[in-house]
């Protein structure tokens, strides 16, 4: 994995965490995500890119 890929994944992770943390609990629940799962979901998303 190149430095560019690592940075892109890290940036995607941080952006996803910020976006999910900005949602209220009802919106997260509609997506099937709890507050405790945000980092796991973001990490999974970033690794798929």
GROMACS elastic network, one bead per residue, 0.5 to 0.9 nm:
[ bonds ]
;  ai    aj funct       b0    kb
    1     4     6  0.81573   500
    1     5     6  0.61635   500
    1     6     6  0.67803   500
    2     5     6  0.51809   500
    2     6     6  0.62858   500
    2     7     6  0.86491   500
    3     7     6  0.60891   500
    3     8     6  0.85012   500
    4     7     6  0.51752   500
    4     8     6  0.61168   500
    4     9     6  0.86422   500
    5     8     6  0.50443   500
    5     9     6  0.61446   500
    5    10     6  0.85361   500
    6     9     6  0.52232   500
    6    10     6  0.61167   500
    6    11     6  0.85031   500
    7    10     6  0.50469   500
    7    11     6  0.59481   500
    7    12     6  0.84354   500
    8    11     6  0.50963   500
    8    12     6  0.60640   500
    8    13     6  0.85397   500
    8    46     6  0.82948   500
    8    49     6  0.87298   500
    9    12     6  0.50179   500
    9    13     6  0.60674   500
    9    14     6  0.86512   500
    9    43     6  0.84915   500
    9    45     6  0.88482   500
    9    46     6  0.50520   500
    9    47     6  0.65608   500
    9    48     6  0.88797   500
    9    49     6  0.71721   500
   10    13     6  0.50273   500
   10    14     6  0.62271   500
   10    15     6  0.85964   500
   10    43     6  0.86078   500
   10    46     6  0.71860   500
   11    14     6  0.51940   500
   11    15     6  0.61011   500
   11    16     6  0.85037   500
   11    46     6  0.83336   500
   12    15     6  0.51682   500
   12    16     6  0.60296   500
   12    17     6  0.85386   500
   12    42     6  0.78499   500
   12    43     6  0.85991   500
   12    45     6  0.79490   500
   12    46     6  0.55069   500
   12    49     6  0.85718   500
   13    16     6  0.52229   500
   13    17     6  0.61657   500
   13    18     6  0.86771   500
   13    39     6  0.80011   500
   13    41     6  0.89377   500
   13    42     6  0.51586   500
   13    43     6  0.57026   500
   13    44     6  0.85159   500
   13    45     6  0.72675   500
   13    46     6  0.52562   500
   13    47     6  0.85371   500
   14    17     6  0.51295   500
   14    18     6  0.61929   500
   14    19     6  0.86460   500
   14    39     6  0.89899   500
   14    42     6  0.76866   500
   14    43     6  0.89330   500
   15    18     6  0.51512   500
   15    19     6  0.61813   500
   15    20     6  0.86318   500
   15    42     6  0.84532   500
   16    19     6  0.51143   500
   16    20     6  0.60773   500
   16    21     6  0.84029   500
   16    38     6  0.84320   500
   16    39     6  0.85594   500
   16    41     6  0.84762   500
   16    42     6  0.54639   500
   16    43     6  0.86184   500
   16    45     6  0.80766   500
   16    46     6  0.82594   500
   17    20     6  0.52462   500
   17    21     6  0.59213   500
   17    22     6  0.85296   500
   17    38     6  0.62908   500
   17    39     6  0.62765   500
   17    41     6  0.84226   500
   17    42     6  0.58339   500
   17    43     6  0.87546   500
   18    21     6  0.51679   500
   18    22     6  0.62276   500
   19    22     6  0.52706   500
   19    23     6  0.69782   500
   20    23     6  0.54623   500
   20    24     6  0.86115   500
   20    28     6  0.74749   500
   20    35     6  0.84660   500
   20    38     6  0.65932   500
   20    42     6  0.84596   500
   21    24     6  0.76882   500
   21    28     6  0.88646   500
   21    35     6  0.75580   500
   21    38     6  0.73687   500
   23    26     6  0.80233   500
   23    27     6  0.59191   500
   23    28     6  0.63287   500
   24    27     6  0.54281   500
   24    28     6  0.63620   500
   24    29     6  0.86712   500
   25    28     6  0.50783   500
   25    29     6  0.60120   500
   25    30     6  0.85915   500
   25    33     6  0.88354   500
   25    34     6  0.75438   500
   25    35     6  0.74961   500
   26    30     6  0.62057   500
   26    31     6  0.87569   500
   27    30     6  0.50489   500
   27    31     6  0.65190   500
   27    32     6  0.87644   500
   27    33     6  0.87524   500
   28    31     6  0.50907   500
   28    32     6  0.62542   500
   28    33     6  0.51370   500
   28    34     6  0.62258   500
   28    35     6  0.74925   500
   29    33     6  0.55285   500
   29    34     6  0.64221   500
   30    33     6  0.76139   500
   31    34     6  0.87675   500
   33    36     6  0.81118   500
   33    37     6  0.61240   500
   33    38     6  0.69972   500
   33    41     6  0.81422   500
   34    37     6  0.52808   500
   34    38     6  0.68481   500
   35    38     6  0.55510   500
   35    39     6  0.85836   500
   36    39     6  0.73623   500
   36    40     6  0.81917   500
   37    40     6  0.52533   500
   37    41     6  0.60541   500
   37    42     6  0.85212   500
   38    41     6  0.52070   500
   38    42     6  0.60560   500
   38    43     6  0.85378   500
   39    42     6  0.50126   500
   39    43     6  0.59712   500
   39    44     6  0.84534   500
   40    43     6  0.51532   500
   40    44     6  0.61035   500
   40    45     6  0.85356   500
   41    44     6  0.51330   500
   41    45     6  0.60989   500
   41    46     6  0.86282   500
   42    45     6  0.50433   500
   42    46     6  0.61055   500
   42    47     6  0.86257   500
   43    46     6  0.51304   500
   43    47     6  0.61865   500
   43    48     6  0.87277   500
   44    47     6  0.52998   500
   44    48     6  0.64444   500
   45    48     6  0.53505   500
   45    49     6  0.69050   500
   46    49     6  0.55579   500
